[in-house]
Amino acid sequence: MAGRSKERPRDENGGPRATLALLWGEQEKPTRGPKPKLTPQRIATAAAELADREGLDAVSMSKVAGEFGVSAMALYRYVPGKTELVELMVEAVLEEGPDLAGVPEGDWRAAVREWTRQCARVYAAHPWLLGATALRRQIMGPCQLRWLDAALAALEPAGLDGARRHQVFLLLIGLVRNLAQQQSDYDETQDAEWNRLSAELLARHADRFPALTRAVAEGAFEPNGIDPLQFGLDRILDGVEALVAGRE
């Protein structure tokens, strides 16, 4: 569920090892001086709330510091920089869930469906999560790993091996992220204008795009009441079921 692709700055306070310790709460605790007034978790929660209101680009060390009435330099005692702060923000919004306790034991389709719906709700509640994460190998904290672990556990009763369970997970998170991106990009006014201009253009060039013209005539781009998350989930789960059946 995971991070940015740019090289992390390497300094005495940063780097992958320091980020890992920060995410897992394993950083060295100061033994001298006054008791810390803040924690990395409190800072991350405040930053996530700021991103919810104003977007990820609005998050800066100075602006988050202002939420606590302290200087930006005061935050560096707890978090090395914005890169690490964003990692902590991701952990903060993933802290709750997934909760699959209500799913009947062994019903892998129901478990996967519930996992995916809960994941989609997190992305809908925190649109900045798309920009804060990317599908690449990264340092992950316990909350991110808990979501991954739950998805793999939900798929175990299907009988797939580990590699295929992971591939299915990538399909599921890809579906969630794709729909979240569509929602983030959607603008009703621009969409209406795009539809009008596209219809005019297609009418003039229908002979060049016959399949598209037929699809449009059949209402391909009209509201249809289909839940795109449910539709995508059903297709993925049907594919997994067919794969399992073919291996038996």
Contacts in CASP RR format, 6 or more apart in sequence:
PFRMAT RR
TARGET T0000
AUTHOR 0000-0000-0000
METHOD contacts of the structure
MODEL  1
MAGRSKERPRDENGGPRATLALLWGEQEKPTRGPKPKLTPQRIATAAAEL
ADREGLDAVSMSKVAGEFGVSAMALYRYVPGKTELVELMVEAVLEEGPDL
AGVPEGDWRAAVREWTRQCARVYAAHPWLLGATALRRQIMGPCQLRWLDA
ALAALEPAGLDGARRHQVFLLLIGLVRNLAQQQSDYDETQDAEWNRLSAE
LLARHADRFPALTRAVAEGAFEPNGIDPLQFGLDRILDGVEALVAGRE
1 90 0 8 1.000
1 94 0 8 1.000
1 119 0 8 1.000
1 133 0 8 1.000
1 140 0 8 1.000
1 144 0 8 1.000
1 147 0 8 1.000
1 148 0 8 1.000
1 173 0 8 1.000
2 90 0 8 1.000
2 133 0 8 1.000
2 134 0 8 1.000
2 135 0 8 1.000
2 136 0 8 1.000
2 138 0 8 1.000
2 140 0 8 1.000
2 144 0 8 1.000
3 86 0 8 1.000
3 87 0 8 1.000
3 90 0 8 1.000
3 132 0 8 1.000
3 133 0 8 1.000
3 134 0 8 1.000
3 136 0 8 1.000
3 138 0 8 1.000
4 83 0 8 1.000
4 86 0 8 1.000
4 132 0 8 1.000
4 134 0 8 1.000
5 134 0 8 1.000
5 136 0 8 1.000
8 14 0 8 1.000
8 15 0 8 1.000
8 16 0 8 1.000
8 19 0 8 1.000
8 83 0 8 1.000
9 15 0 8 1.000
9 83 0 8 1.000
11 80 0 8 1.000
13 76 0 8 1.000
13 80 0 8 1.000
14 80 0 8 1.000
14 81 0 8 1.000
14 84 0 8 1.000
15 80 0 8 1.000
16 139 0 8 1.000
18 27 0 8 1.000
18 80 0 8 1.000
18 84 0 8 1.000
19 80 0 8 1.000
19 83 0 8 1.000
19 84 0 8 1.000
19 87 0 8 1.000
19 139 0 8 1.000
20 26 0 8 1.000
20 139 0 8 1.000
20 141 0 8 1.000
21 27 0 8 1.000
21 28 0 8 1.000
22 40 0 8 1.000
22 79 0 8 1.000
22 80 0 8 1.000
22 84 0 8 1.000
22 87 0 8 1.000
22 88 0 8 1.000
23 87 0 8 1.000
23 88 0 8 1.000
23 91 0 8 1.000
23 139 0 8 1.000
23 140 0 8 1.000
23 141 0 8 1.000
23 142 0 8 1.000
24 141 0 8 1.000
24 142 0 8 1.000
25 40 0 8 1.000
30 36 0 8 1.000
36 77 0 8 1.000
36 78 0 8 1.000
38 68 0 8 1.000
38 70 0 8 1.000
38 74 0 8 1.000
38 75 0 8 1.000
38 77 0 8 1.000
38 78 0 8 1.000
39 78 0 8 1.000
40 78 0 8 1.000
40 79 0 8 1.000
40 88 0 8 1.000
41 88 0 8 1.000
41 92 0 8 1.000
43 64 0 8 1.000
43 68 0 8 1.000
43 75 0 8 1.000
43 78 0 8 1.000
43 79 0 8 1.000
43 85 0 8 1.000
43 88 0 8 1.000
44 79 0 8 1.000
44 85 0 8 1.000
44 88 0 8 1.000
44 89 0 8 1.000
44 91 0 8 1.000
44 92 0 8 1.000
45 92 0 8 1.000
46 64 0 8 1.000
46 67 0 8 1.000
46 68 0 8 1.000
47 59 0 8 1.000
47 64 0 8 1.000
47 85 0 8 1.000
47 86 0 8 1.000
47 88 0 8 1.000
47 89 0 8 1.000
47 92 0 8 1.000
48 89 0 8 1.000
48 92 0 8 1.000
48 93 0 8 1.000
48 126 0 8 1.000
50 58 0 8 1.000
50 59 0 8 1.000
50 63 0 8 1.000
50 64 0 8 1.000
50 67 0 8 1.000
51 58 0 8 1.000
51 59 0 8 1.000
51 89 0 8 1.000
51 126 0 8 1.000
51 128 0 8 1.000
51 132 0 8 1.000
52 125 0 8 1.000
52 126 0 8 1.000
52 128 0 8 1.000
55 127 0 8 1.000
55 128 0 8 1.000
56 86 0 8 1.000
56 128 0 8 1.000
56 131 0 8 1.000
56 132 0 8 1.000
59 82 0 8 1.000
59 85 0 8 1.000
59 86 0 8 1.000
59 89 0 8 1.000
60 72 0 8 1.000
60 82 0 8 1.000
61 72 0 8 1.000
61 75 0 8 1.000
61 76 0 8 1.000
61 79 0 8 1.000
61 81 0 8 1.000
61 82 0 8 1.000
61 85 0 8 1.000
62 71 0 8 1.000
62 72 0 8 1.000
64 75 0 8 1.000
64 85 0 8 1.000
65 71 0 8 1.000
65 72 0 8 1.000
65 74 0 8 1.000
65 75 0 8 1.000
68 74 0 8 1.000
75 81 0 8 1.000
79 85 0 8 1.000
79 88 0 8 1.000
86 132 0 8 1.000
87 139 0 8 1.000
87 141 0 8 1.000
89 132 0 8 1.000
90 129 0 8 1.000
90 132 0 8 1.000
90 133 0 8 1.000
90 143 0 8 1.000
90 144 0 8 1.000
91 141 0 8 1.000
91 142 0 8 1.000
91 143 0 8 1.000
91 144 0 8 1.000
92 143 0 8 1.000
93 122 0 8 1.000
93 125 0 8 1.000
93 126 0 8 1.000
93 129 0 8 1.000
94 122 0 8 1.000
94 143 0 8 1.000
94 144 0 8 1.000
94 146 0 8 1.000
94 147 0 8 1.000
95 143 0 8 1.000
97 118 0 8 1.000
97 146 0 8 1.000
97 147 0 8 1.000
97 150 0 8 1.000
98 114 0 8 1.000
98 115 0 8 1.000
98 118 0 8 1.000
98 119 0 8 1.000
98 146 0 8 1.000
98 147 0 8 1.000
98 150 0 8 1.000
98 151 0 8 1.000
99 118 0 8 1.000
100 111 0 8 1.000
100 114 0 8 1.000
100 115 0 8 1.000
100 150 0 8 1.000
100 154 0 8 1.000
102 114 0 8 1.000
103 110 0 8 1.000
103 111 0 8 1.000
103 114 0 8 1.000
103 154 0 8 1.000
104 110 0 8 1.000
106 157 0 8 1.000
107 157 0 8 1.000
108 154 0 8 1.000
108 155 0 8 1.000
108 156 0 8 1.000
108 157 0 8 1.000
108 158 0 8 1.000
109 237 0 8 1.000
109 241 0 8 1.000
111 153 0 8 1.000
111 154 0 8 1.000
111 155 0 8 1.000
111 157 0 8 1.000
112 151 0 8 1.000
112 154 0 8 1.000
112 155 0 8 1.000
112 168 0 8 1.000
112 172 0 8 1.000
112 233 0 8 1.000
112 237 0 8 1.000
113 233 0 8 1.000
113 237 0 8 1.000
115 147 0 8 1.000
115 150 0 8 1.000
115 151 0 8 1.000
115 154 0 8 1.000
115 172 0 8 1.000
116 172 0 8 1.000
116 175 0 8 1.000
116 176 0 8 1.000
116 229 0 8 1.000
116 233 0 8 1.000
117 229 0 8 1.000
119 147 0 8 1.000
119 172 0 8 1.000
119 173 0 8 1.000
119 176 0 8 1.000
120 176 0 8 1.000
120 179 0 8 1.000
120 180 0 8 1.000
120 229 0 8 1.000
122 129 0 8 1.000
123 129 0 8 1.000
123 130 0 8 1.000
123 176 0 8 1.000
123 177 0 8 1.000
123 180 0 8 1.000
124 180 0 8 1.000
124 183 0 8 1.000
127 180 0 8 1.000
127 183 0 8 1.000
127 184 0 8 1.000
129 180 0 8 1.000
130 177 0 8 1.000
130 180 0 8 1.000
130 181 0 8 1.000
130 184 0 8 1.000
135 170 0 8 1.000
135 173 0 8 1.000
135 174 0 8 1.000
135 177 0 8 1.000
140 148 0 8 1.000
148 169 0 8 1.000
151 169 0 8 1.000
151 172 0 8 1.000
151 173 0 8 1.000
152 162 0 8 1.000
152 165 0 8 1.000
152 166 0 8 1.000
152 169 0 8 1.000
155 165 0 8 1.000
155 168 0 8 1.000
155 169 0 8 1.000
155 240 0 8 1.000
156 165 0 8 1.000
158 165 0 8 1.000
158 240 0 8 1.000
158 241 0 8 1.000
158 244 0 8 1.000
159 244 0 8 1.000
160 168 0 8 1.000
160 240 0 8 1.000
160 243 0 8 1.000
160 244 0 8 1.000
164 243 0 8 1.000
168 236 0 8 1.000
168 240 0 8 1.000
171 236 0 8 1.000
172 233 0 8 1.000
172 236 0 8 1.000
175 229 0 8 1.000
175 232 0 8 1.000
175 233 0 8 1.000
175 236 0 8 1.000
176 229 0 8 1.000
179 228 0 8 1.000
179 229 0 8 1.000
182 228 0 8 1.000
195 221 0 8 1.000
199 216 0 8 1.000
202 209 0 8 1.000
202 212 0 8 1.000
202 213 0 8 1.000
202 216 0 8 1.000
206 213 0 8 1.000
215 221 0 8 1.000
END
